[in-house]
Amino acid sequence: MNILILPLYGLGDTLMTTPALEILKKQSNFKITYLCMFRTNFDILRANPFIDELIFFPFMQKSKYETFKFIFSLRGKFDYSINFYPSNRWQYNLISWLFGAKFRIGHRYIKRDLRELNFLKNMTFQESEELHNVEENVRLLKFLDIYCDEIPPMKICLYAEEINSGKQFVFNTSKRNMRVGIHTGTSSFKGHKGRRWEKEKFLELIDSFPDFDFFLFGTYEEESENSFIFEQAKHKNVVLVHNKPIREVAAIIKQMNLFVSNDSGLMHLASAVGVPVVAIFGPTNPKWVRPWKVKSKVVRVNLPCSPCFYYSPKPLKCENKIKFQCLKDIDVFMVKKVLLELILDK
C-alpha cells in the first residue's frame, strides 16, 4: 500500500509531522512518500528513516503547466494521501484531489472550511481548538487503524559529521560555558512579522547576562534585528549565525544550553534537537504550537483578544488599539525569569 504525504508551508509545520510519520512507519507496511515544496523542508526530512521516498517539487516557482504535468505523472499511484495539519487552503485540497488517491485524509476546519475546499477530502476529523498540532496529526492515523498511547518527540536526523561540524563552529566562536540561541524573527508570510518581540528587548535581555554567549540565528529576514543587536551588545558576547543551510543551523542549535525564540520554525527546530526552549507567544496559540516534548517555558500575557490567530489564508491582523499589545506587554523581566528557571531545572 502506498501513501502520499502532501506538502506543508512552514518549517515548524513540517517538523510537527515527524512524530506521526514515526508511528505510521513502525505500525504499518505502507510505503511512505513525502512531497515537499520548499528546499528547507526537504532538507530537514533528509535521512529520516521513516520516509521511503522524499520528493521535492517547488510548486510556487512552477507554471500551471509544469505543476499539472508533475501531478499527473504521479496520479493514481497512491492508495491514500494525507494533508497533515494545518492545511486549510484550497490549493492543498485541490492538489490532494488531483493526485487521485482513493482515500484522502485530513481535517475539516472551524473557519473558512467550505471556501477552502476541505470537502474534497473524504476521511476527515473536525479540527480541535484544544489539541497540539502534533496531536492533530497523530489523530489522523486512526483512519488507518493505527493508535498510539505515547507520542514521540519531533525529529531531525543529523549525520555524525554534521553534528561534529556544529560542535566545531561553537568551539571556534564561543568563549563562555553558557550558550543561548536566539531567534528574533518569524516568517514574514501573511503578516507574521507581527509575532516578533521587539529587538530592543532582546538586546536588553542579552545585556543582562554578561557571562553568557548568545548565538543569533537568521536569514535575510532577520538581518536588521540581528545586526542591530550585534552592533549594540554591551558585552560583545554575540555570535551571528546567518544564512546557513538548515541542517547546519540544526547542528549548531544542538550545541546550545538553551534557546529563546518567538513562535517560529527555529523554535520547533530547537525542540527537535532536544534543546530547552523559552518560547515568546503573542497572537498565536501555544496550545497548538508550544515546544513539543522538550523542557520549555511559554511567556505570554492573557489579553481578552489573545490568541487571535487561526489557520487560513487570511493574513495576521491585529484589531487592538495598541497593535500587538500581546507582545508589547511582555517585558524583559518575564523572559529573564523563565530563562533562569530553565537553567536551574537542567
Order of alpha helices (4+ residues) and beta strands (2+ residues): beta-alpha-alpha-beta-alpha-beta-alpha-beta-alpha-beta-beta-alpha-alpha-beta-alpha-beta-alpha-beta-alpha-beta-alpha-beta-alpha-beta-alpha-alpha
